[in-house]
Amino acid sequence: MRFSDLIDEVVDIVQDPKLGETRIKHLLNEGYEHSLFATSDPLPDLEKQATVTTVLDTAFTTLPSDYLRDLNWVYDATTDCRITLLGSLQLLKIKYPGLAKTGNIEHAAASLNKLYYQGIPSVKRELSINYFRKPTLLHNDRDEPDMLPSHLHRRLLVNYACKALFSRIEDGMDGKKVNTAFHDLEYKLAFSELELWIIPRASEPPTINDTVTDYLE
């Protein structure tokens, strides 16, 4: 479904003359990105490889701007080895209190938009990483959310946008937010279908040993 058609659907449903197209576009794109971020399994089509550079005297570097979720592996070409990924920043901090160890990188963890590592190399290192990227957002009228199945374009994105818009419109009204609740339910039903659609397409997840006891030894 084209971007322009998705916008028209929202305008037709909400019927608010004060509603600007910029707001609608933002919410449709937000719904697009959120839907792919929130699924239990990532969509394999979004898998990507890139390079990041460590920062001197710092235990983290910034992940690429298109990083969405699920860091799969990190490889250090200087030492010719794959770095062990821990399941969370908390586990990295348990193993390396203060994150101040220097030397070759042995362990790493992703948190929000940063890659944390230990030790800290004395010179900058280029690290190859594999992750799942954000979808290309919609800008032009003919753009389509092609990372989603076509039968869910409207049900996911339009309902996501309408839910957010009606939540503000119905804020402070007496009784139940009828329109907000309706579009929230419709979005959740569509999202359940998206989960089922992705399952057979999902690749095997990487093995990450992430129990606390593994990293206290």
C-alpha positions in Angstrom: 0.0 0.0 0.0 1.5 3.3 -1.0 2.4 6.0 1.5 -0.1 8.4 0.1 -2.9 5.9 0.4 -2.0 5.2 4.0 -2.1 8.9 4.8 -5.5 9.3 3.1 -6.8 6.4 5.2 -5.8 8.1 8.4 -7.3 11.4 7.3 -10.5 9.7 6.4 -10.8 7.9 9.8 -9.7 10.7 12.2 -11.7 13.5 10.5 -9.8 16.2 12.2 -9.3 19.4 10.1 -6.5 20.5 12.4 -4.5 17.4 11.8 -1.4 18.0 9.7 0.1 15.7 7.2 3.6 15.9 8.9 2.2 14.4 12.1 0.5 11.6 10.1 3.7 10.7 8.2 5.7 10.6 11.5 3.2 8.2 13.1 3.0 5.9 10.1 6.8 5.7 10.0 6.9 5.2 13.8 4.4 2.4 13.5 6.5 0.8 10.7 9.7 0.8 12.7 8.0 -0.2 16.0 6.3 -3.2 14.4 9.6 -4.6 13.2 11.4 -3.8 16.5 8.8 -5.5 18.7 8.5 -8.9 17.0 9.8 -11.9 18.9 11.9 -12.9 15.9 13.7 -10.4 13.7 13.0 -10.3 10.0 15.9 -11.9 8.2 15.7 -9.4 5.3 16.8 -6.6 7.7 20.1 -8.4 8.5 23.2 -6.2 7.8 26.9 -6.1 8.3 28.9 -2.9 9.0 32.1 -1.6 10.7 32.5 0.5 13.9 35.6 1.9 15.4 36.6 1.7 19.1 37.2 5.0 21.0 40.5 5.5 22.8 40.3 5.3 26.6 36.5 4.6 26.3 34.6 1.4 26.9 32.0 1.9 24.2 31.4 3.2 20.7 28.3 4.2 18.9 26.4 1.7 16.8 25.4 2.6 13.2 22.4 5.0 13.0 20.3 2.3 11.3 20.8 -0.2 14.1 17.4 -1.5 15.1 18.0 -4.7 17.2 19.8 -8.0 17.9 23.5 -7.7 17.6 24.5 -11.1 16.2 28.3 -11.1 16.2 31.3 -8.8 16.5 34.6 -9.6 14.8 38.0 -8.0 15.5 40.2 -8.2 12.4 43.3 -7.2 14.3 43.3 -10.2 16.6 41.5 -12.3 14.0 38.8 -13.5 16.4 35.1 -13.3 17.1 34.4 -11.4 20.3 32.1 -13.1 22.8 28.8 -11.4 23.1 27.2 -11.2 26.5 23.4 -10.9 26.6 23.2 -7.5 28.3 25.3 -4.6 29.5 24.6 -5.6 33.1 26.4 -8.9 32.5 29.4 -7.1 31.1 29.5 -4.9 34.2 29.3 -8.0 36.4 32.3 -9.5 34.7 34.2 -6.2 34.5 33.2 -3.9 37.3 33.8 -0.3 36.3 34.4 -1.3 32.7 38.0 -0.2 33.0 40.1 -3.2 31.9 42.6 -2.4 29.1 43.9 -4.7 26.4 42.4 -6.8 23.6 38.6 -7.0 23.4 37.3 -10.3 24.8 33.7 -9.5 25.5 31.1 -7.1 24.3 27.4 -6.2 24.8 25.0 -3.9 23.0 22.8 -1.4 24.9 20.5 1.1 23.2 22.7 2.7 20.4 26.1 1.8 21.9 28.5 -1.2 21.8 30.3 -1.7 25.1 33.5 -3.8 25.2 36.2 -5.1 27.5 39.1 -4.7 27.5 39.8 -1.3 26.0 42.5 -1.4 23.2 45.4 1.0 23.4 44.9 1.9 19.7 41.7 2.3 17.7 40.3 -1.0 16.4 37.8 -1.5 13.6 35.2 -4.1 14.5 32.9 -5.8 12.0 29.4 -6.3 13.3 26.3 -8.1 12.2 22.8 -6.8 13.3 19.3 -6.1 12.1 18.8 -2.6 10.6 15.9 -0.2 10.7 13.6 -0.3 7.7 13.9 2.4 5.1 11.4 5.0 6.1 8.6 6.2 3.9 9.0 9.7 2.3 7.5 9.8 -1.2 3.9 9.2 -2.1 4.7 6.0 -3.9 6.9 4.5 -1.2 5.6 1.3 0.4 6.4 -0.4 3.7 7.9 -3.3 1.8 9.4 -5.1 4.8 5.9 -5.9 6.0 3.5 -8.3 4.2 1.2 -6.3 1.9 -2.0 -7.5 3.6 -0.9 -6.0 6.9 0.2 -2.6 5.6 -3.1 -0.8 6.4 -4.0 -2.8 9.5 -0.6 -2.2 11.2 0.3 1.3 10.2 -3.1 3.0 9.9 -4.3 1.5 13.2 -1.0 2.4 14.9 -1.4 6.1 13.8 -5.1 6.3 14.6 -4.6 4.8 18.0 -2.0 7.5 18.8 -4.1 10.3 17.3 -7.4 9.3 19.0 -5.6 8.9 22.3 -4.9 12.6 22.3 -8.3 13.6 20.9 -10.1 11.5 23.6 -7.8 12.5 26.4 -9.9 14.0 29.3 -13.2 12.7 27.9 -15.6 11.0 30.2 -15.9 7.2 29.9 -13.9 4.8 27.8 -11.7 6.0 24.9 -13.8 4.1 22.4 -11.8 4.9 19.2 -8.4 4.6 20.9 -9.4 1.1 22.3 -10.7 0.0 18.9 -7.6 0.9 16.9 -5.4 -0.5 19.7 -7.1 -3.8 19.5 -7.0 -3.8 15.7 -3.3 -3.1 15.7 -2.6 -5.9 18.2 -4.5 -8.4 16.1 -2.6 -7.4 13.0 0.7 -7.6 15.0 -0.2 -11.1 16.1 -0.5 -12.0 12.4 2.8 -10.4 11.7 4.5 -12.6 14.3 3.1 -15.7 12.7 4.2 -14.5 9.2 7.8 -13.9 10.4 8.3 -17.3 12.2 8.9 -19.4 9.2 11.1 -16.7 7.7 13.3 -16.1 10.8 16.8 -17.4 10.8 18.3 -19.4 13.7 19.2 -16.9 16.5 22.8 -16.6 17.5 23.9 -18.5 20.6 24.6 -16.1 23.5 25.6 -17.4 26.9 24.0 -14.9 29.2 23.6 -16.4 32.6 25.2 -14.5 35.4 27.1 -17.5 36.7 28.8 -17.9 33.3 30.6 -14.6 33.7 31.4 -14.7 37.4 34.0 -17.4 36.9 
